[in-house]
Amino acid sequence: MTGSNPYQAPNPYQAPSADPGPLVSPHDVTLAQRQYWREGDELVVSKGASLPLDVCIATGGRSDGKLVTKNLTWIHPLVALTILINIIVYVIVAMIVRKTGTMSYAFSPEYRKKRIIGIALAIGGPILSIAMMPLGEVFIIIGMISFLATLIAGILVARPFTVKKITESEIRLKVKPEVFAALGL
């Protein structure tokens, strides 16, 4: 207490007597305090964050309000070179060096239908391709081509965004420009 002795220095460790008010204005939010932001052509999302419930992550349109929480995985592209050594080596290295992160987002009703078609194509196409291979030599070649084509097409149709990188604190995504506009970025 400094009130009784005029020669005593103030205590720097003493708690303040009055409330100084908010230290940060709600409008003055730094990148670290936000859950998502734009850096160039990438959408950067903090791990564990939720994107707005009313925005479709795939199209930027109005979502159906159903939140999807996914655990995303990213493996550095150079790890794929270990396939040249052996597929088992690739799987082991990929399991060790992969980065994961969780985020929540929503889809529009139109995109959900498109996604279901893509998943059906990625699963059903290869099954039908294998089923027609015993019909003859020509069907073997057609089956092999359609196996790869339907698998790749289905994956591309069903994928709402591309994970570009995952770090210790953030997930970097490649999304359509419409998504940035819908998020106000």
Salt bridges, closest charged atoms under 4 A:
GLU39 OE1 - ARG172 NH2 2.74
ASP41 OD2 - LYS174 NZ 2.99
GLU42 OE1 - ARG172 NH1 2.95
ASP54 OD2 - ARG62 NH1 3.37
ASP64 OD2 - ARG112 NE 2.54
GLU168 OE2 - LYS99 NZ 3.88
GLU170 OE2 - ARG172 NH2 3.09
